[in-house]
Protein backbone atom coordinates (compact mmCIF):
# COMPACT_ATOMS: atom_id res chain seq x y z
CA UNK A 1 0.00 0.00 0.00
CA UNK A 2 1.40 3.38 -1.02
CA UNK A 3 1.44 5.76 1.91
CA UNK A 4 -0.16 9.21 1.75
CA UNK A 5 3.05 11.03 2.68
CA UNK A 6 1.50 14.47 2.53
CA UNK A 7 -1.09 13.44 5.10
CA UNK A 8 1.46 11.67 7.31
CA UNK A 9 3.80 14.64 7.26
CA UNK A 10 0.94 16.98 8.11
CA UNK A 11 0.62 15.13 11.45
CA UNK A 12 4.14 16.15 12.56
CA UNK A 13 4.39 19.88 13.43
CA UNK A 14 8.19 19.90 13.82
CA UNK A 15 8.75 18.96 10.18
CA UNK A 16 7.26 22.20 8.88
CA UNK A 17 10.09 24.61 9.56
CA UNK A 18 13.24 25.98 8.01
CA UNK A 19 16.82 25.54 9.22
CA UNK A 20 19.32 28.14 8.00
CA UNK A 21 16.72 29.26 5.48
CA UNK A 22 16.28 25.75 4.06
CA UNK A 23 13.34 23.34 4.58
CA UNK A 24 14.16 20.91 7.38
CA UNK A 25 15.06 17.41 6.17
CA UNK A 26 15.13 15.26 9.27
CA UNK A 27 17.22 12.11 8.75
CA UNK A 28 18.23 11.39 12.35
CA UNK A 29 15.41 9.01 13.23
CA UNK A 30 17.68 6.35 14.75
CA UNK A 31 18.51 8.90 17.45
CA UNK A 32 14.88 9.87 18.02
CA UNK A 33 11.74 10.05 15.93
CA UNK A 34 9.54 13.12 15.71
CA UNK A 35 6.16 13.16 17.44
CA UNK A 36 2.73 13.37 15.79
CA UNK A 37 0.26 15.97 17.01
CA UNK A 38 -1.82 13.25 18.67
CA UNK A 39 1.07 12.48 21.05
CA UNK A 40 1.53 16.17 21.88
CA UNK A 41 -2.20 16.51 22.47
CA UNK A 42 -2.33 13.45 24.72
CA UNK A 43 0.49 14.84 26.86
CA UNK A 44 -1.13 18.27 27.06
CA UNK A 45 -4.53 16.77 27.87
CA UNK A 46 -3.15 14.78 30.76
CA UNK A 47 -1.59 17.82 32.41
CA UNK A 48 -4.54 20.11 31.66
CA UNK A 49 -7.37 17.70 32.55
CA UNK A 50 -6.25 14.54 34.36
CA UNK A 51 -3.07 15.40 36.27
CA UNK A 52 -2.95 13.17 39.32
CA UNK A 53 -0.86 10.44 40.85
CA UNK A 54 -2.02 6.95 40.00
CA UNK A 55 -3.10 3.64 41.54
CA UNK A 56 -3.75 4.90 45.07
CA UNK A 57 -5.98 7.95 44.66
CA UNK A 58 -9.64 7.81 45.70
CA UNK A 59 -10.93 10.53 43.36
CA UNK A 60 -11.98 10.99 39.74
CA UNK A 61 -8.70 12.41 38.41
CA UNK A 62 -6.68 9.59 39.93
CA UNK A 63 -9.11 7.02 38.53
CA UNK A 64 -8.89 8.49 35.03
CA UNK A 65 -5.10 8.82 35.08
CA UNK A 66 -4.72 5.26 36.35
CA UNK A 67 -7.02 3.90 33.65
CA UNK A 68 -5.15 5.73 30.86
CA UNK A 69 -1.78 4.68 32.29
CA UNK A 70 -2.73 1.00 32.39
CA UNK A 71 -4.31 1.20 28.92
CA UNK A 72 -0.85 2.01 27.61
CA UNK A 73 0.59 -1.05 29.34
CA UNK A 74 -2.09 -3.19 27.70
CA UNK A 75 -1.38 -1.60 24.30
CA UNK A 76 2.33 -2.41 24.65
CA UNK A 77 1.46 -6.00 25.52
CA UNK A 78 -0.42 -6.29 22.23
CA UNK A 79 2.26 -4.37 20.30
CA UNK A 80 5.02 -6.87 21.20
CA UNK A 81 2.86 -9.98 21.62
CA UNK A 82 3.41 -10.52 25.34
CA UNK A 83 1.22 -12.98 27.24
CA UNK A 84 0.05 -10.45 29.83
CA UNK A 85 0.40 -6.79 30.68
CA UNK A 86 2.07 -7.66 34.01
CA UNK A 87 5.17 -8.59 31.98
CA UNK A 88 5.53 -4.94 30.87
CA UNK A 89 7.67 -2.71 33.13
CA UNK A 90 8.08 1.04 32.67
CA UNK A 91 11.59 2.51 32.95
CA UNK A 92 13.39 5.70 31.86
CA UNK A 93 14.63 4.19 28.60
CA UNK A 94 16.33 1.22 26.95
CA UNK A 95 19.46 1.97 28.96
CA UNK A 96 17.68 1.72 32.30
CA UNK A 97 15.84 -1.41 31.17
CA UNK A 98 19.15 -3.16 30.46
CA UNK A 99 20.65 -1.88 33.69
CA UNK A 100 17.63 -3.21 35.59
CA UNK A 101 18.21 -6.72 34.26
CA UNK A 102 21.96 -6.59 34.81
CA UNK A 103 21.50 -5.36 38.37
CA UNK A 104 18.65 -7.65 39.45
CA UNK A 105 18.95 -10.82 37.40
CA UNK A 106 22.71 -10.45 37.64
CA UNK A 107 22.67 -9.93 41.40
CA UNK A 108 20.78 -13.17 41.96
CA UNK A 109 21.80 -15.49 39.16
CA UNK A 110 25.31 -14.51 37.94
CA UNK A 111 28.24 -15.85 39.96
CA UNK A 112 32.02 -15.97 39.76
CA UNK A 113 33.18 -17.77 36.62
CA UNK A 114 29.81 -17.47 34.87
CA UNK A 115 29.82 -16.08 31.35
CA UNK A 116 27.85 -13.33 29.62
CA UNK A 117 27.85 -12.98 25.83
CA UNK A 118 27.32 -9.76 23.88
CA UNK A 119 28.26 -8.83 20.29
CA UNK A 120 30.65 -6.41 18.63
CA UNK A 121 27.63 -4.48 17.33
CA UNK A 122 26.42 -3.37 20.75
CA UNK A 123 25.54 0.13 21.87
CA UNK A 124 27.45 1.18 25.00
CA UNK A 125 24.25 0.70 27.03
CA UNK A 126 24.42 -3.01 26.27
CA UNK A 127 28.14 -3.24 27.09
CA UNK A 128 28.82 -1.18 30.21
CA UNK A 129 26.15 -2.65 32.54
CA UNK A 130 27.49 -6.15 31.85
CA UNK A 131 31.08 -5.02 32.38
CA UNK A 132 30.07 -3.54 35.73
CA UNK A 133 28.35 -6.78 36.68
CA UNK A 134 31.35 -8.87 35.65
CA UNK A 135 33.67 -6.68 37.74
CA UNK A 136 31.39 -7.02 40.75
CA UNK A 137 30.75 -10.75 40.43
CA UNK A 138 33.92 -12.07 38.86
CA UNK A 139 32.00 -13.17 35.78
CA UNK A 140 33.47 -13.25 32.28
CA UNK A 141 32.27 -11.13 29.33
CA UNK A 142 32.61 -12.69 25.88
CA UNK A 143 32.07 -10.91 22.57
CA UNK A 144 30.69 -12.31 19.30
CA UNK A 145 32.90 -11.17 16.39
CA UNK A 146 31.51 -9.68 13.19
CA UNK A 147 32.41 -9.80 9.51
CA UNK A 148 33.72 -6.81 7.56
CA UNK A 149 30.21 -6.27 6.20
CA UNK A 150 28.80 -5.88 9.72
CA UNK A 151 27.18 -9.26 10.40
CA UNK A 152 27.78 -11.38 13.47
CA UNK A 153 29.66 -14.60 12.70
CA UNK A 154 27.13 -17.13 13.96
CA UNK A 155 29.56 -20.05 14.01
CA UNK A 156 31.81 -18.08 16.35
CA UNK A 157 28.84 -17.33 18.58
CA UNK A 158 28.08 -21.03 18.84
CA UNK A 159 31.69 -21.68 19.89
CA UNK A 160 31.32 -19.18 22.76
CA UNK A 161 28.28 -20.95 24.22
CA UNK A 162 28.78 -23.36 27.09
CA UNK A 163 27.19 -24.54 30.32
CA UNK A 164 28.82 -21.47 31.93
CA UNK A 165 26.80 -19.07 29.75
CA UNK A 166 24.10 -17.45 31.88
CA UNK A 167 23.09 -14.47 29.73
CA UNK A 168 23.22 -13.56 26.04
CA UNK A 169 22.41 -9.88 25.51
CA UNK A 170 22.40 -8.73 21.90
CA UNK A 171 21.05 -5.91 19.80
CA UNK A 172 18.16 -6.86 17.53
CA UNK A 173 19.07 -4.19 14.95
CA UNK A 174 22.29 -2.17 15.01
CA UNK A 175 21.87 1.56 15.58
CA UNK A 176 25.16 2.25 13.78
CA UNK A 177 24.88 0.01 10.72
CA UNK A 178 21.26 -1.08 10.57
CA UNK A 179 22.21 -4.78 10.64
CA UNK A 180 19.34 -7.04 11.69
CA UNK A 181 20.69 -9.91 13.76
CA UNK A 182 19.33 -13.47 13.44
CA UNK A 183 17.84 -13.20 16.91
CA UNK A 184 15.52 -16.19 16.71
CA UNK A 185 18.47 -18.49 15.98
CA UNK A 186 20.53 -16.77 18.68
CA UNK A 187 17.76 -17.33 21.22
CA UNK A 188 17.34 -20.98 20.30
CA UNK A 189 21.07 -21.66 20.55
CA UNK A 190 21.36 -19.84 23.89
CA UNK A 191 18.41 -21.69 25.38
CA UNK A 192 19.99 -25.03 24.50
CA UNK A 193 22.75 -24.33 27.03
CA UNK A 194 20.32 -22.92 29.60
CA UNK A 195 21.16 -19.23 29.08
CA UNK A 196 18.66 -16.39 29.18
CA UNK A 197 18.46 -13.87 26.32
CA UNK A 198 17.91 -10.11 26.40
CA UNK A 199 17.21 -8.30 23.14
CA UNK A 200 18.04 -4.61 22.79
CA UNK A 201 15.07 -3.56 20.68
CA UNK A 202 15.71 0.19 20.66
CA UNK A 203 16.04 0.21 16.87
CA UNK A 204 14.05 -2.85 15.84
CA UNK A 205 10.72 -2.04 17.49
CA UNK A 206 10.08 0.94 15.22
CA UNK A 207 10.76 -1.01 12.03
CA UNK A 208 10.05 -4.72 12.53
CA UNK A 209 7.07 -6.77 13.62
CA UNK A 210 7.99 -8.25 17.00
CA UNK A 211 6.27 -11.10 18.81
CA UNK A 212 8.12 -11.96 22.01
CA UNK A 213 6.22 -15.24 22.39
CA UNK A 214 7.21 -16.36 18.91
CA UNK A 215 10.82 -15.22 19.39
CA UNK A 216 10.87 -16.77 22.89
CA UNK A 217 13.21 -14.05 24.19
CA UNK A 218 13.43 -13.75 27.96
CA UNK A 219 13.73 -9.95 27.96
CA UNK A 220 13.14 -7.15 25.47
CA UNK A 221 14.21 -3.55 26.12
CA UNK A 222 13.14 -0.54 24.06
CA UNK A 223 12.31 3.19 24.21
CA UNK A 224 9.16 5.17 23.46
CA UNK A 225 10.99 8.08 21.84
CA UNK A 226 12.18 5.93 18.93
CA UNK A 227 8.54 4.96 18.31
CA UNK A 228 7.11 8.48 17.80
CA UNK A 229 6.53 8.74 21.57
CA UNK A 230 7.96 10.96 24.32
CA UNK A 231 11.49 10.87 25.67
CA UNK A 232 12.21 9.64 29.19
CA UNK A 233 10.16 6.47 28.86
CA UNK A 234 11.48 2.96 28.40
CA UNK A 235 9.91 -0.46 28.40
CA UNK A 236 11.22 -3.74 29.68
CA UNK A 237 9.43 -6.94 28.80
CA UNK A 238 10.30 -10.02 30.80
CA UNK A 239 8.79 -13.47 31.14
CA UNK A 240 6.66 -13.64 34.28
CA UNK A 241 8.49 -16.53 35.90
CA UNK A 242 11.86 -14.78 35.50
CA UNK A 243 10.62 -11.39 36.71
CA UNK A 244 9.05 -13.00 39.77
CA UNK A 245 12.36 -14.68 40.62
CA UNK A 246 14.34 -11.42 40.37
CA UNK A 247 14.83 -9.05 43.32
CA UNK A 248 13.57 -5.44 43.08
CA UNK A 249 15.67 -2.83 41.30
CA UNK A 250 14.94 0.16 43.53
CA UNK A 251 13.16 0.62 46.85
CA UNK A 252 10.35 3.04 47.59
CA UNK A 253 6.65 3.57 47.16
CA UNK A 254 4.53 1.40 44.83
CA UNK A 255 6.98 -1.52 44.80
CA UNK A 256 5.86 -2.68 48.25
CA UNK A 257 2.91 -4.50 49.76
CA UNK A 258 3.71 -3.86 53.40
CA UNK A 259 6.52 -2.03 55.18
CA UNK A 260 7.58 -2.32 58.79
CA UNK A 261 10.90 -1.37 60.34
CA UNK A 262 11.61 -5.07 60.67
CA UNK A 263 10.68 -6.28 57.16
CA UNK A 264 9.25 -5.21 53.81
CA UNK A 265 7.03 -7.38 51.60
CA UNK A 266 7.42 -6.59 47.91
CA UNK A 267 4.60 -5.97 45.47
CA UNK A 268 3.65 -8.20 42.56
CA UNK A 269 5.00 -7.62 39.05
CA UNK A 270 5.14 -5.23 37.31
CA UNK A 271 4.88 -2.90 40.31
CA UNK A 272 7.78 -4.58 42.11
CA UNK A 273 10.07 -2.89 39.56
CA UNK A 274 8.34 0.51 39.41
CA UNK A 275 9.39 2.33 42.57
CA UNK A 276 8.13 5.86 43.08
CA UNK A 277 5.88 8.10 41.02
CA UNK A 278 6.21 7.01 37.39
CA UNK A 279 6.43 9.13 34.25
CA UNK A 280 2.63 9.24 34.05
CA UNK A 281 2.09 11.84 31.34
CA UNK A 282 4.58 10.32 28.93
CA UNK A 283 3.25 6.81 29.48
CA UNK A 284 -0.27 8.00 28.65
CA UNK A 285 0.96 9.92 25.59
CA UNK A 286 2.84 6.87 24.34
CA UNK A 287 -0.44 5.10 23.61
CA UNK A 288 -1.20 7.79 21.03
CA UNK A 289 2.12 6.91 19.35
CA UNK A 290 1.22 3.23 19.28
CA UNK A 291 -2.20 4.12 17.86
CA UNK A 292 -0.47 6.15 15.15
CA UNK A 293 1.71 3.18 14.19
CA UNK A 294 -1.31 0.89 14.21
CA UNK A 295 -3.25 3.27 11.96
CA UNK A 296 -0.60 2.92 9.25
CA UNK A 297 0.49 -0.67 9.91
CA UNK A 298 3.97 -1.95 10.70
CA UNK A 299 4.18 -3.81 7.38
CA UNK A 300 3.31 -0.68 5.43
CA UNK A 301 5.84 1.36 7.40
CA UNK A 302 8.57 -1.23 6.77
CA UNK A 303 7.74 -1.47 3.06
CA UNK A 304 8.04 2.31 2.75
CA UNK A 305 11.31 2.40 4.67
CA UNK A 306 12.73 -0.52 2.65
CA UNK A 307 11.95 1.41 -0.50
CA UNK A 308 13.70 4.49 0.91
CA UNK A 309 16.83 2.57 1.94
CA UNK A 310 17.14 0.92 -1.50
CA UNK A 311 16.69 4.28 -3.21
CA UNK A 312 19.22 5.98 -0.94
CA UNK A 313 21.80 3.25 -1.49
CA UNK A 314 21.39 3.57 -5.24
CA UNK A 315 21.70 7.35 -5.22
CA UNK A 316 24.58 7.60 -2.74
CA UNK A 317 26.62 4.71 -4.15
CA UNK A 318 26.92 6.52 -7.46
CA UNK A 319 28.76 9.43 -5.82
CA UNK A 320 32.53 9.55 -6.25
CA UNK A 321 34.22 9.48 -2.85
CA UNK A 322 31.21 7.92 -1.07
CA UNK A 323 32.28 5.09 1.26
CA UNK A 324 29.51 2.80 2.59
CA UNK A 325 29.95 1.35 6.07
CA UNK A 326 28.02 -1.84 6.79
CA UNK A 327 26.84 -3.49 3.60
CA UNK A 328 24.47 -6.23 4.76
CA UNK A 329 21.18 -6.61 2.91
CA UNK A 330 19.07 -7.51 5.95
CA UNK A 331 18.88 -4.15 7.69
CA UNK A 332 16.62 -1.48 9.09
CA UNK A 333 16.52 1.94 7.48
CA UNK A 334 19.98 3.18 8.42
CA UNK A 335 22.84 4.12 6.09
CA UNK A 336 26.26 4.74 7.61
CA UNK A 337 28.92 6.19 5.37
CA UNK A 338 31.99 8.33 4.97
CA UNK A 339 33.36 10.64 2.32
CA UNK A 340 36.93 10.05 1.24
CA UNK A 341 39.45 12.17 3.15
CA UNK A 342 36.76 13.94 5.20
CA UNK A 343 35.95 13.74 8.89
CA UNK A 344 32.33 12.67 9.57
CA UNK A 345 31.73 15.72 11.76
CA UNK A 346 32.67 18.07 8.94
CA UNK A 347 30.28 16.28 6.58
CA UNK A 348 27.49 16.50 9.14
CA UNK A 349 28.04 20.23 9.68
CA UNK A 350 28.02 20.89 5.96
CA UNK A 351 24.79 18.94 5.51
CA UNK A 352 23.28 20.80 8.47
CA UNK A 353 23.94 24.08 6.68
CA UNK A 354 21.68 22.75 3.92
CA UNK A 355 18.91 21.96 6.42
CA UNK A 356 19.69 18.21 6.44
CA UNK A 357 19.85 16.63 9.90
CA UNK A 358 22.04 13.53 10.16
CA UNK A 359 24.07 12.01 13.00
CA UNK A 360 27.87 11.86 13.06
CA UNK A 361 30.40 10.16 15.32
CA UNK A 362 30.75 6.71 16.82
CA UNK A 363 27.01 6.41 17.67
CA UNK A 364 27.83 5.07 21.16
CA UNK A 365 29.45 2.04 19.50
CA UNK A 366 33.15 2.73 20.00
CA UNK A 367 34.21 -0.96 20.02
CA UNK A 368 32.37 -1.46 16.72
CA UNK A 369 34.11 1.54 15.17
CA UNK A 370 37.46 0.23 16.39
CA UNK A 371 36.71 -3.14 14.77
CA UNK A 372 35.94 -1.35 11.49
CA UNK A 373 39.02 0.87 11.77
CA UNK A 374 37.00 4.08 11.85
CA UNK A 375 36.74 7.16 14.06
CA UNK A 376 33.06 7.33 13.21
CA UNK A 377 30.56 7.62 10.39
CA UNK A 378 27.86 9.84 8.99
CA UNK A 379 24.50 8.17 9.65
CA UNK A 380 21.31 8.92 7.77
CA UNK A 381 18.26 7.13 9.18
CA UNK A 382 14.79 7.14 7.69
CA UNK A 383 11.26 6.96 9.03
CA UNK A 384 7.67 6.80 7.86
CA UNK A 385 7.49 10.55 7.09
CA UNK A 386 10.62 10.69 4.91
CA UNK A 387 10.45 10.87 1.13
CA UNK A 388 12.52 10.14 -1.95
CA UNK A 389 12.61 13.88 -2.55
CA UNK A 390 14.45 14.28 0.75
CA UNK A 391 16.89 11.52 -0.25
CA UNK A 392 17.50 13.36 -3.52
CA UNK A 393 18.43 16.42 -1.45
CA UNK A 394 20.73 14.31 0.75
CA UNK A 395 22.44 12.80 -2.31
CA UNK A 396 22.83 16.23 -3.88
CA UNK A 397 24.36 17.57 -0.67
CA UNK A 398 26.74 14.62 -0.31
CA UNK A 399 27.75 14.87 -3.97
CA UNK A 400 28.59 18.58 -3.63
CA UNK A 401 30.60 17.97 -0.45
CA UNK A 402 32.48 15.07 -2.02
CA UNK A 403 33.19 17.07 -5.16
CA UNK A 404 34.68 19.94 -3.12
CA UNK A 405 37.02 17.55 -1.28
CA UNK A 406 37.88 15.23 -4.14
CA UNK A 407 38.52 17.61 -7.02
C-alpha positions, 0 to 999 in steps of 0.5 A: 500500500502506497502511503499518503506522505502528505497526510502523514507529514501533516501530522508532525508539526516539527517537520514544517520549519526551516533551518538556516533558510532551508526546509528541514530534512530530518534524517536522524530518526535512529537517534529519536523520531519526531512526534505526531500531534496526537502524542503532543495533544495526549500529553497536554490533555493529561496535564490540563485535565487529568493530572494526578498520581495513580493507583492509590488515589480515591478521586476521579482524576486519579481514577482516570489517570490510572485507567489511561496509564494501564491502557498504555501497558495493555497496548504495549502487551499487544504491540510486542505480543506478550502474554500479559500486561504484568510482563511490561515494566516502565523505565526511563529508557532502553538503557535503564531497562538493560541496567535493571536486568543486569542489576537484578537478574545479575545480582541473583543469578550470575556468579564468579566464573559465569559467562555473559555474551554480547556482540561487537555491534552493541551500543554502549548501554548493552556493554557497560552494565554487563562489564560492571556486573562482571567486575562485581561478580567475577564473571566473564564477558565474551564478545561475538565477532563480526564480519567486515560487512557488519554481520555477526559470525554465527559459528563463532557465537556457537563456539562461545556458548557453554554450560557457563553461559548465563546471559546472552544480551544482543542488539536486535538491529544495530543503531550504527549500521542497521544490521538485523541480527538473526535473533531467533536463531541466537535465542534458540542456541542460547536456550539449548545451554540454559542461558537467558536472552535479552534483546536490545530492541531500541532500533528494531521495534520501530521497524520490525514486527515483533512477537516476544512469544514467537521469538521466545526471548526472555527480555526485550528492552526498548524506548518510546521516543524511537517509536514516535513517543515521548522521551524519558520512557522505556519499556522492559518486557520479561517473562513472568516466571523470570521477573518473579524470581528477580529481586527489586531494582529500587526501593520506595513507594509502589513496589511494596505491599507492606513495610515495617521497620523489621521487614518489607514485603514486595509488590507483585510484578510489574509494580515490584520494579516501578518504585516511586511516582512514574512518568505518568504523562509520557506513558499516557501519551505513548499510547497515542504513538502506538495508535499512530503506528497501528493506523498505518500498519507496521508492514506498510511502514517497513515497506516504505522504509525498505523502499527508501533505503534501497533508493538511498543506497542507489543514489549515494553509491553513485557518488565519487568518494562515497564510502559505505559502512556496513553493507548487509542486505538484511537491515533497518533503514539506516545508512552509515557512510563516509566521504573520502578524506573527510571527517564525519563531523565536517560532513554533518556540519556541511549537511546541516547548513543545507537543512539536512539533519544527520548524526555523526560520530561513533554512535555510542558504539566505539568498540564497533568503530574500532573493529571497522578501523573508523573514528566514526561515520555519517549516519542517515536514518529514515522513518515513515514521514521521509520521502525520496525527494528528501533523499535526492536532497541528501544525495545532492548535498553529499555529492557537492561535499564530495566534489569539493574535497575530491577535485 
